[in-house]
Amino acid sequence: MNQSRKVSYRRGLFDPATLTTQQSIRESLTEFSGVVNESNVIYALDGLLDQSKIVELILSGTSHSI
């Protein structure tokens, strides 16, 4: 049985408009890691990938060390 699990984190956590500094990115990732665990990581990542601009955000950070 496939059960859908909702992962809750604050709205706008990964809004590109607020992730303008390394510090704001670190804070968002720290907050996100506080709600993700072994049983919900797949659902959390699925939810992120559904968000607008998240793929561009991830790709834009691949050449920078945080």
mmCIF file of the N, C-alpha and C atoms, coordinates in Angstrom:
data_MODEL
# 
_entry.id   MODEL 
# 
loop_
_atom_site.group_PDB 
_atom_site.id 
_atom_site.type_symbol 
_atom_site.label_atom_id 
_atom_site.label_alt_id 
_atom_site.label_comp_id 
_atom_site.label_asym_id 
_atom_site.label_entity_id 
_atom_site.label_seq_id 
_atom_site.pdbx_PDB_ins_code 
_atom_site.Cartn_x 
_atom_site.Cartn_y 
_atom_site.Cartn_z 
_atom_site.occupancy 
_atom_site.B_iso_or_equiv 
_atom_site.pdbx_formal_charge 
_atom_site.auth_seq_id 
_atom_site.auth_comp_id 
_atom_site.auth_asym_id 
_atom_site.auth_atom_id 
_atom_site.pdbx_PDB_model_num 
ATOM 1   N N  . MET A 1 1  ? 0.836  -1.170 0.000   1.00 0.00 ? 1  MET A N  1 
ATOM 2   C CA . MET A 1 1  ? 0.000  0.000  0.000   1.00 0.00 ? 1  MET A CA 1 
ATOM 3   C C  . MET A 1 1  ? 0.888  1.243  0.000   1.00 0.00 ? 1  MET A C  1 
ATOM 4   N N  . ASN A 1 2  ? 0.724  2.071  -0.989  1.00 0.00 ? 2  ASN A N  1 
ATOM 5   C CA . ASN A 1 2  ? 1.483  3.315  -1.086  1.00 0.00 ? 2  ASN A CA 1 
ATOM 6   C C  . ASN A 1 2  ? 0.742  4.422  -0.340  1.00 0.00 ? 2  ASN A C  1 
ATOM 7   N N  . GLN A 1 3  ? 1.390  4.930  0.668   1.00 0.00 ? 3  GLN A N  1 
ATOM 8   C CA . GLN A 1 3  ? 0.756  5.938  1.503   1.00 0.00 ? 3  GLN A CA 1 
ATOM 9   C C  . GLN A 1 3  ? 1.445  7.282  1.288   1.00 0.00 ? 3  GLN A C  1 
ATOM 10  N N  . SER A 1 4  ? 0.672  8.315  1.004   1.00 0.00 ? 4  SER A N  1 
ATOM 11  C CA . SER A 1 4  ? 1.226  9.646  0.804   1.00 0.00 ? 4  SER A CA 1 
ATOM 12  C C  . SER A 1 4  ? 1.505  10.301 2.148   1.00 0.00 ? 4  SER A C  1 
ATOM 13  N N  . ARG A 1 5  ? 2.678  10.839 2.308   1.00 0.00 ? 5  ARG A N  1 
ATOM 14  C CA . ARG A 1 5  ? 3.052  11.505 3.556   1.00 0.00 ? 5  ARG A CA 1 
ATOM 15  C C  . ARG A 1 5  ? 3.367  12.952 3.261   1.00 0.00 ? 5  ARG A C  1 
ATOM 16  N N  . LYS A 1 6  ? 2.758  13.817 4.019   1.00 0.00 ? 6  LYS A N  1 
ATOM 17  C CA . LYS A 1 6  ? 2.988  15.253 3.854   1.00 0.00 ? 6  LYS A CA 1 
ATOM 18  C C  . LYS A 1 6  ? 4.142  15.665 4.747   1.00 0.00 ? 6  LYS A C  1 
ATOM 19  N N  . VAL A 1 7  ? 5.094  16.376 4.187   1.00 0.00 ? 7  VAL A N  1 
ATOM 20  C CA . VAL A 1 7  ? 6.203  16.915 4.956   1.00 0.00 ? 7  VAL A CA 1 
ATOM 21  C C  . VAL A 1 7  ? 5.962  18.408 5.072   1.00 0.00 ? 7  VAL A C  1 
ATOM 22  N N  . SER A 1 8  ? 5.869  18.884 6.298   1.00 0.00 ? 8  SER A N  1 
ATOM 23  C CA . SER A 1 8  ? 5.531  20.291 6.514   1.00 0.00 ? 8  SER A CA 1 
ATOM 24  C C  . SER A 1 8  ? 6.758  21.109 6.889   1.00 0.00 ? 8  SER A C  1 
ATOM 25  N N  . TYR A 1 9  ? 6.965  22.152 6.144   1.00 0.00 ? 9  TYR A N  1 
ATOM 26  C CA . TYR A 1 9  ? 7.967  23.159 6.473   1.00 0.00 ? 9  TYR A CA 1 
ATOM 27  C C  . TYR A 1 9  ? 7.385  24.489 6.025   1.00 0.00 ? 9  TYR A C  1 
ATOM 28  N N  . ARG A 1 10 ? 7.957  25.559 6.531   1.00 0.00 ? 10 ARG A N  1 
ATOM 29  C CA . ARG A 1 10 ? 7.316  26.858 6.291   1.00 0.00 ? 10 ARG A CA 1 
ATOM 30  C C  . ARG A 1 10 ? 7.271  27.213 4.813   1.00 0.00 ? 10 ARG A C  1 
ATOM 31  N N  . ARG A 1 11 ? 6.204  27.860 4.457   1.00 0.00 ? 11 ARG A N  1 
ATOM 32  C CA . ARG A 1 11 ? 5.997  28.297 3.075   1.00 0.00 ? 11 ARG A CA 1 
ATOM 33  C C  . ARG A 1 11 ? 7.104  29.288 2.701   1.00 0.00 ? 11 ARG A C  1 
ATOM 34  N N  . GLY A 1 12 ? 7.651  29.141 1.538   1.00 0.00 ? 12 GLY A N  1 
ATOM 35  C CA . GLY A 1 12 ? 8.695  30.052 1.079   1.00 0.00 ? 12 GLY A CA 1 
ATOM 36  C C  . GLY A 1 12 ? 10.089 29.697 1.563   1.00 0.00 ? 12 GLY A C  1 
ATOM 37  N N  . LEU A 1 13 ? 10.236 28.552 2.196   1.00 0.00 ? 13 LEU A N  1 
ATOM 38  C CA . LEU A 1 13 ? 11.540 28.155 2.725   1.00 0.00 ? 13 LEU A CA 1 
ATOM 39  C C  . LEU A 1 13 ? 12.614 28.159 1.640   1.00 0.00 ? 13 LEU A C  1 
ATOM 40  N N  . PHE A 1 14 ? 12.237 27.733 0.449   1.00 0.00 ? 14 PHE A N  1 
ATOM 41  C CA . PHE A 1 14 ? 13.195 27.698 -0.654  1.00 0.00 ? 14 PHE A CA 1 
ATOM 42  C C  . PHE A 1 14 ? 12.821 28.662 -1.770  1.00 0.00 ? 14 PHE A C  1 
ATOM 43  N N  . ASP A 1 15 ? 12.244 29.775 -1.409  1.00 0.00 ? 15 ASP A N  1 
ATOM 44  C CA . ASP A 1 15 ? 11.904 30.820 -2.375  1.00 0.00 ? 15 ASP A CA 1 
ATOM 45  C C  . ASP A 1 15 ? 13.200 31.486 -2.835  1.00 0.00 ? 15 ASP A C  1 
ATOM 46  N N  . PRO A 1 16 ? 13.502 31.455 -4.125  1.00 0.00 ? 16 PRO A N  1 
ATOM 47  C CA . PRO A 1 16 ? 14.751 32.048 -4.616  1.00 0.00 ? 16 PRO A CA 1 
ATOM 48  C C  . PRO A 1 16 ? 14.916 33.524 -4.231  1.00 0.00 ? 16 PRO A C  1 
ATOM 49  N N  . ALA A 1 17 ? 13.819 34.224 -4.043  1.00 0.00 ? 17 ALA A N  1 
ATOM 50  C CA . ALA A 1 17 ? 13.909 35.641 -3.666  1.00 0.00 ? 17 ALA A CA 1 
ATOM 51  C C  . ALA A 1 17 ? 14.499 35.827 -2.270  1.00 0.00 ? 17 ALA A C  1 
ATOM 52  N N  . THR A 1 18 ? 14.361 34.816 -1.405  1.00 0.00 ? 18 THR A N  1 
ATOM 53  C CA . THR A 1 18 ? 14.903 34.939 -0.048  1.00 0.00 ? 18 THR A CA 1 
ATOM 54  C C  . THR A 1 18 ? 16.255 34.265 0.112   1.00 0.00 ? 18 THR A C  1 
ATOM 55  N N  . LEU A 1 19 ? 16.652 33.482 -0.857  1.00 0.00 ? 19 LEU A N  1 
ATOM 56  C CA . LEU A 1 19 ? 17.932 32.770 -0.774  1.00 0.00 ? 19 LEU A CA 1 
ATOM 57  C C  . LEU A 1 19 ? 19.004 33.541 -1.543  1.00 0.00 ? 19 LEU A C  1 
ATOM 58  N N  . THR A 1 20 ? 19.315 34.680 -1.025  1.00 0.00 ? 20 THR A N  1 
ATOM 59  C CA . THR A 1 20 ? 20.231 35.574 -1.735  1.00 0.00 ? 20 THR A CA 1 
ATOM 60  C C  . THR A 1 20 ? 21.640 35.608 -1.150  1.00 0.00 ? 20 THR A C  1 
ATOM 61  N N  . THR A 1 21 ? 21.826 34.982 0.008   1.00 0.00 ? 21 THR A N  1 
ATOM 62  C CA . THR A 1 21 ? 23.152 34.944 0.623   1.00 0.00 ? 21 THR A CA 1 
ATOM 63  C C  . THR A 1 21 ? 23.468 33.515 1.044   1.00 0.00 ? 21 THR A C  1 
ATOM 64  N N  . GLN A 1 22 ? 24.737 33.249 1.271   1.00 0.00 ? 22 GLN A N  1 
ATOM 65  C CA . GLN A 1 22 ? 25.118 31.925 1.754   1.00 0.00 ? 22 GLN A CA 1 
ATOM 66  C C  . GLN A 1 22 ? 24.480 31.654 3.109   1.00 0.00 ? 22 GLN A C  1 
ATOM 67  N N  . GLN A 1 23 ? 24.385 32.671 3.945   1.00 0.00 ? 23 GLN A N  1 
ATOM 68  C CA . GLN A 1 23 ? 23.785 32.504 5.263   1.00 0.00 ? 23 GLN A CA 1 
ATOM 69  C C  . GLN A 1 23 ? 22.309 32.118 5.160   1.00 0.00 ? 23 GLN A C  1 
ATOM 70  N N  . SER A 1 24 ? 21.560 32.771 4.284   1.00 0.00 ? 24 SER A N  1 
ATOM 71  C CA . SER A 1 24 ? 20.131 32.444 4.148   1.00 0.00 ? 24 SER A CA 1 
ATOM 72  C C  . SER A 1 24 ? 19.939 31.037 3.585   1.00 0.00 ? 24 SER A C  1 
ATOM 73  N N  . ILE A 1 25 ? 20.834 30.614 2.715   1.00 0.00 ? 25 ILE A N  1 
ATOM 74  C CA . ILE A 1 25 ? 20.772 29.250 2.180   1.00 0.00 ? 25 ILE A CA 1 
ATOM 75  C C  . ILE A 1 25 ? 21.068 28.244 3.284   1.00 0.00 ? 25 ILE A C  1 
ATOM 76  N N  . ARG A 1 26 ? 22.103 28.506 4.072   1.00 0.00 ? 26 ARG A N  1 
ATOM 77  C CA . ARG A 1 26 ? 22.439 27.614 5.194   1.00 0.00 ? 26 ARG A CA 1 
ATOM 78  C C  . ARG A 1 26 ? 21.271 27.487 6.166   1.00 0.00 ? 26 ARG A C  1 
ATOM 79  N N  . GLU A 1 27 ? 20.657 28.625 6.500   1.00 0.00 ? 27 GLU A N  1 
ATOM 80  C CA . GLU A 1 27 ? 19.535 28.613 7.442   1.00 0.00 ? 27 GLU A CA 1 
ATOM 81  C C  . GLU A 1 27 ? 18.361 27.809 6.900   1.00 0.00 ? 27 GLU A C  1 
ATOM 82  N N  . SER A 1 28 ? 18.059 27.960 5.621   1.00 0.00 ? 28 SER A N  1 
ATOM 83  C CA . SER A 1 28 ? 16.961 27.195 5.020   1.00 0.00 ? 28 SER A CA 1 
ATOM 84  C C  . SER A 1 28 ? 17.265 25.707 5.014   1.00 0.00 ? 28 SER A C  1 
ATOM 85  N N  . LEU A 1 29 ? 18.484 25.348 4.670   1.00 0.00 ? 29 LEU A N  1 
ATOM 86  C CA . LEU A 1 29 ? 18.863 23.934 4.664   1.00 0.00 ? 29 LEU A CA 1 
ATOM 87  C C  . LEU A 1 29 ? 18.840 23.337 6.067   1.00 0.00 ? 29 LEU A C  1 
ATOM 88  N N  . THR A 1 30 ? 19.269 24.119 7.052   1.00 0.00 ? 30 THR A N  1 
ATOM 89  C CA . THR A 1 30 ? 19.227 23.657 8.441   1.00 0.00 ? 30 THR A CA 1 
ATOM 90  C C  . THR A 1 30 ? 17.786 23.440 8.889   1.00 0.00 ? 30 THR A C  1 
ATOM 91  N N  . GLU A 1 31 ? 16.918 24.389 8.565   1.00 0.00 ? 31 GLU A N  1 
ATOM 92  C CA . GLU A 1 31 ? 15.506 24.251 8.915   1.00 0.00 ? 31 GLU A CA 1 
ATOM 93  C C  . GLU A 1 31 ? 14.895 23.027 8.227   1.00 0.00 ? 31 GLU A C  1 
ATOM 94  N N  . PHE A 1 32 ? 15.203 22.852 6.948   1.00 0.00 ? 32 PHE A N  1 
ATOM 95  C CA . PHE A 1 32 ? 14.681 21.707 6.194   1.00 0.00 ? 32 PHE A CA 1 
ATOM 96  C C  . PHE A 1 32 ? 15.174 20.392 6.792   1.00 0.00 ? 32 PHE A C  1 
ATOM 97  N N  . SER A 1 33 ? 16.436 20.334 7.161   1.00 0.00 ? 33 SER A N  1 
ATOM 98  C CA . SER A 1 33 ? 16.977 19.092 7.723   1.00 0.00 ? 33 SER A CA 1 
ATOM 99  C C  . SER A 1 33 ? 16.340 18.751 9.061   1.00 0.00 ? 33 SER A C  1 
ATOM 100 N N  . GLY A 1 34 ? 15.760 19.741 9.730   1.00 0.00 ? 34 GLY A N  1 
ATOM 101 C CA . GLY A 1 34 ? 15.079 19.482 10.991  1.00 0.00 ? 34 GLY A CA 1 
ATOM 102 C C  . GLY A 1 34 ? 13.749 18.774 10.836  1.00 0.00 ? 34 GLY A C  1 
ATOM 103 N N  . VAL A 1 35 ? 13.156 18.820 9.655   1.00 0.00 ? 35 VAL A N  1 
ATOM 104 C CA . VAL A 1 35 ? 11.862 18.165 9.440   1.00 0.00 ? 35 VAL A CA 1 
ATOM 105 C C  . VAL A 1 35 ? 11.965 16.897 8.595   1.00 0.00 ? 35 VAL A C  1 
ATOM 106 N N  . VAL A 1 36 ? 13.116 16.682 8.001   1.00 0.00 ? 36 VAL A N  1 
ATOM 107 C CA . VAL A 1 36 ? 13.305 15.499 7.157   1.00 0.00 ? 36 VAL A CA 1 
ATOM 108 C C  . VAL A 1 36 ? 13.922 14.386 7.993   1.00 0.00 ? 36 VAL A C  1 
ATOM 109 N N  . ASN A 1 37 ? 13.393 13.196 7.811   1.00 0.00 ? 37 ASN A N  1 
ATOM 110 C CA . ASN A 1 37 ? 13.957 12.033 8.481   1.00 0.00 ? 37 ASN A CA 1 
ATOM 111 C C  . ASN A 1 37 ? 13.933 10.850 7.517   1.00 0.00 ? 37 ASN A C  1 
ATOM 112 N N  . GLU A 1 38 ? 14.390 9.733  7.992   1.00 0.00 ? 38 GLU A N  1 
ATOM 113 C CA . GLU A 1 38 ? 14.509 8.554  7.127   1.00 0.00 ? 38 GLU A CA 1 
ATOM 114 C C  . GLU A 1 38 ? 13.171 8.123  6.520   1.00 0.00 ? 38 GLU A C  1 
ATOM 115 N N  . SER A 1 39 ? 12.093 8.305  7.248   1.00 0.00 ? 39 SER A N  1 
ATOM 116 C CA . SER A 1 39 ? 10.806 7.827  6.752   1.00 0.00 ? 39 SER A CA 1 
ATOM 117 C C  . SER A 1 39 ? 10.105 8.806  5.816   1.00 0.00 ? 39 SER A C  1 
ATOM 118 N N  . ASN A 1 40 ? 10.560 10.069 5.763   1.00 0.00 ? 40 ASN A N  1 
ATOM 119 C CA . ASN A 1 40 ? 9.861  11.019 4.894   1.00 0.00 ? 40 ASN A CA 1 
ATOM 120 C C  . ASN A 1 40 ? 10.749 11.716 3.865   1.00 0.00 ? 40 ASN A C  1 
ATOM 121 N N  . VAL A 1 41 ? 11.994 11.317 3.757   1.00 0.00 ? 41 VAL A N  1 
ATOM 122 C CA . VAL A 1 41 ? 12.920 12.012 2.860   1.00 0.00 ? 41 VAL A CA 1 
ATOM 123 C C  . VAL A 1 41 ? 12.458 11.960 1.404   1.00 0.00 ? 41 VAL A C  1 
ATOM 124 N N  . ILE A 1 42 ? 11.925 10.831 0.959   1.00 0.00 ? 42 ILE A N  1 
ATOM 125 C CA . ILE A 1 42 ? 11.463 10.721 -0.427  1.00 0.00 ? 42 ILE A CA 1 
ATOM 126 C C  . ILE A 1 42 ? 10.306 11.680 -0.678  1.00 0.00 ? 42 ILE A C  1 
ATOM 127 N N  . TYR A 1 43 ? 9.372  11.749 0.259   1.00 0.00 ? 43 TYR A N  1 
ATOM 128 C CA . TYR A 1 43 ? 8.227  12.644 0.120   1.00 0.00 ? 43 TYR A CA 1 
ATOM 129 C C  . TYR A 1 43 ? 8.663  14.106 0.162   1.00 0.00 ? 43 TYR A C  1 
ATOM 130 N N  . ALA A 1 44 ? 9.637  14.396 1.010   1.00 0.00 ? 44 ALA A N  1 
ATOM 131 C CA . ALA A 1 44 ? 10.143 15.767 1.116   1.00 0.00 ? 44 ALA A CA 1 
ATOM 132 C C  . ALA A 1 44 ? 10.804 16.192 -0.189  1.00 0.00 ? 44 ALA A C  1 
ATOM 133 N N  . LEU A 1 45 ? 11.612 15.331 -0.758  1.00 0.00 ? 45 LEU A N  1 
ATOM 134 C CA . LEU A 1 45 ? 12.284 15.659 -2.016  1.00 0.00 ? 45 LEU A CA 1 
ATOM 135 C C  . LEU A 1 45 ? 11.287 15.756 -3.162  1.00 0.00 ? 45 LEU A C  1 
ATOM 136 N N  . ASP A 1 46 ? 10.285 14.875 -3.180  1.00 0.00 ? 46 ASP A N  1 
ATOM 137 C CA . ASP A 1 46 ? 9.234  14.972 -4.198  1.00 0.00 ? 46 ASP A CA 1 
ATOM 138 C C  . ASP A 1 46 ? 8.520  16.312 -4.106  1.00 0.00 ? 46 ASP A C  1 
ATOM 139 N N  . GLY A 1 47 ? 8.220  16.732 -2.891  1.00 0.00 ? 47 GLY A N  1 
ATOM 140 C CA . GLY A 1 47 ? 7.552  18.017 -2.691  1.00 0.00 ? 47 GLY A CA 1 
ATOM 141 C C  . GLY A 1 47 ? 8.401  19.183 -3.169  1.00 0.00 ? 47 GLY A C  1 
ATOM 142 N N  . LEU A 1 48 ? 9.696  19.116 -2.918  1.00 0.00 ? 48 LEU A N  1 
ATOM 143 C CA . LEU A 1 48 ? 10.589 20.179 -3.377  1.00 0.00 ? 48 LEU A CA 1 
ATOM 144 C C  . LEU A 1 48 ? 10.658 20.236 -4.895  1.00 0.00 ? 48 LEU A C  1 
ATOM 145 N N  . LEU A 1 49 ? 10.760 19.090 -5.514  1.00 0.00 ? 49 LEU A N  1 
ATOM 146 C CA . LEU A 1 49 ? 10.870 19.062 -6.970  1.00 0.00 ? 49 LEU A CA 1 
ATOM 147 C C  . LEU A 1 49 ? 9.613  19.561 -7.662  1.00 0.00 ? 49 LEU A C  1 
ATOM 148 N N  . ASP A 1 50 ? 8.495  19.530 -6.966  1.00 0.00 ? 50 ASP A N  1 
ATOM 149 C CA . ASP A 1 50 ? 7.246  20.058 -7.511  1.00 0.00 ? 50 ASP A CA 1 
ATOM 150 C C  . ASP A 1 50 ? 7.193  21.587 -7.467  1.00 0.00 ? 50 ASP A C  1 
ATOM 151 N N  . GLN A 1 51 ? 8.072  22.197 -6.693  1.00 0.00 ? 51 GLN A N  1 
ATOM 152 C CA . GLN A 1 51 ? 8.057  23.649 -6.553  1.00 0.00 ? 51 GLN A CA 1 
ATOM 153 C C  . GLN A 1 51 ? 8.690  24.321 -7.764  1.00 0.00 ? 51 GLN A C  1 
ATOM 154 N N  . SER A 1 52 ? 8.146  25.458 -8.109  1.00 0.00 ? 52 SER A N  1 
ATOM 155 C CA . SER A 1 52 ? 8.673  26.253 -9.214  1.00 0.00 ? 52 SER A CA 1 
ATOM 156 C C  . SER A 1 52 ? 10.081 26.750 -8.881  1.00 0.00 ? 52 SER A C  1 
ATOM 157 N N  . LYS A 1 53 ? 10.953 26.665 -9.824  1.00 0.00 ? 53 LYS A N  1 
ATOM 158 C CA . LYS A 1 53 ? 12.315 27.193 -9.746  1.00 0.00 ? 53 LYS A CA 1 
ATOM 159 C C  . LYS A 1 53 ? 13.273 26.395 -8.867  1.00 0.00 ? 53 LYS A C  1 
ATOM 160 N N  . ILE A 1 54 ? 12.840 25.323 -8.211  1.00 0.00 ? 54 ILE A N  1 
ATOM 161 C CA . ILE A 1 54 ? 13.751 24.606 -7.324  1.00 0.00 ? 54 ILE A CA 1 
ATOM 162 C C  . ILE A 1 54 ? 14.884 23.938 -8.094  1.00 0.00 ? 54 ILE A C  1 
ATOM 163 N N  . VAL A 1 55 ? 14.610 23.414 -9.277  1.00 0.00 ? 55 VAL A N  1 
ATOM 164 C CA . VAL A 1 55 ? 15.666 22.780 -10.061 1.00 0.00 ? 55 VAL A CA 1 
ATOM 165 C C  . VAL A 1 55 ? 16.712 23.813 -10.457 1.00 0.00 ? 55 VAL A C  1 
ATOM 166 N N  . GLU A 1 56 ? 16.247 25.002 -10.864 1.00 0.00 ? 56 GLU A N  1 
ATOM 167 C CA . GLU A 1 56 ? 17.189 26.071 -11.214 1.00 0.00 ? 56 GLU A CA 1 
ATOM 168 C C  . GLU A 1 56 ? 18.017 26.482 -10.001 1.00 0.00 ? 56 GLU A C  1 
ATOM 169 N N  . LEU A 1 57 ? 17.391 26.508 -8.828  1.00 0.00 ? 57 LEU A N  1 
ATOM 170 C CA . LEU A 1 57 ? 18.106 26.864 -7.601  1.00 0.00 ? 57 LEU A CA 1 
ATOM 171 C C  . LEU A 1 57 ? 19.193 25.834 -7.309  1.00 0.00 ? 57 LEU A C  1 
ATOM 172 N N  . ILE A 1 58 ? 18.853 24.557 -7.416  1.00 0.00 ? 58 ILE A N  1 
ATOM 173 C CA . ILE A 1 58 ? 19.827 23.510 -7.168  1.00 0.00 ? 58 ILE A CA 1 
ATOM 174 C C  . ILE A 1 58 ? 20.983 23.588 -8.159  1.00 0.00 ? 58 ILE A C  1 
ATOM 175 N N  . LEU A 1 59 ? 20.666 23.738 -9.432  1.00 0.00 ? 59 LEU A N  1 
ATOM 176 C CA . LEU A 1 59 ? 21.700 23.815 -10.457 1.00 0.00 ? 59 LEU A CA 1 
ATOM 177 C C  . LEU A 1 59 ? 22.584 25.048 -10.292 1.00 0.00 ? 59 LEU A C  1 
ATOM 178 N N  . SER A 1 60 ? 21.999 26.150 -9.850  1.00 0.00 ? 60 SER A N  1 
ATOM 179 C CA . SER A 1 60 ? 22.795 27.366 -9.684  1.00 0.00 ? 60 SER A CA 1 
ATOM 180 C C  . SER A 1 60 ? 23.793 27.256 -8.557  1.00 0.00 ? 60 SER A C  1 
ATOM 181 N N  . GLY A 1 61 ? 23.533 26.358 -7.627  1.00 0.00 ? 61 GLY A N  1 
ATOM 182 C CA . GLY A 1 61 ? 24.445 26.207 -6.491  1.00 0.00 ? 61 GLY A CA 1 
ATOM 183 C C  . GLY A 1 61 ? 25.474 25.116 -6.661  1.00 0.00 ? 61 GLY A C  1 
ATOM 184 N N  . THR A 1 62 ? 25.454 24.420 -7.765  1.00 0.00 ? 62 THR A N  1 
ATOM 185 C CA . THR A 1 62 ? 26.365 23.284 -7.920  1.00 0.00 ? 62 THR A CA 1 
ATOM 186 C C  . THR A 1 62 ? 27.813 23.696 -8.122  1.00 0.00 ? 62 THR A C  1 
ATOM 187 N N  . SER A 1 63 ? 28.052 24.907 -8.547  1.00 0.00 ? 63 SER A N  1 
ATOM 188 C CA . SER A 1 63 ? 29.444 25.314 -8.777  1.00 0.00 ? 63 SER A CA 1 
ATOM 189 C C  . SER A 1 63 ? 30.002 26.120 -7.617  1.00 0.00 ? 63 SER A C  1 
ATOM 190 N N  . HIS A 1 64 ? 29.218 26.291 -6.558  1.00 0.00 ? 64 HIS A N  1 
ATOM 191 C CA . HIS A 1 64 ? 29.669 27.080 -5.410  1.00 0.00 ? 64 HIS A CA 1 
ATOM 192 C C  . HIS A 1 64 ? 29.727 26.206 -4.161  1.00 0.00 ? 64 HIS A C  1 
ATOM 193 N N  . SER A 1 65 ? 30.703 26.465 -3.350  1.00 0.00 ? 65 SER A N  1 
ATOM 194 C CA . SER A 1 65 ? 30.809 25.775 -2.076  1.00 0.00 ? 65 SER A CA 1 
ATOM 195 C C  . SER A 1 65 ? 30.133 26.604 -1.011  1.00 0.00 ? 65 SER A C  1 
ATOM 196 N N  . ILE A 1 66 ? 29.234 25.980 -0.266  1.00 0.00 ? 66 ILE A N  1 
ATOM 197 C CA . ILE A 1 66 ? 28.504 26.706 0.783   1.00 0.00 ? 66 ILE A CA 1 
ATOM 198 C C  . ILE A 1 66 ? 29.169 26.481 2.118   1.00 0.00 ? 66 ILE A C  1 
# 
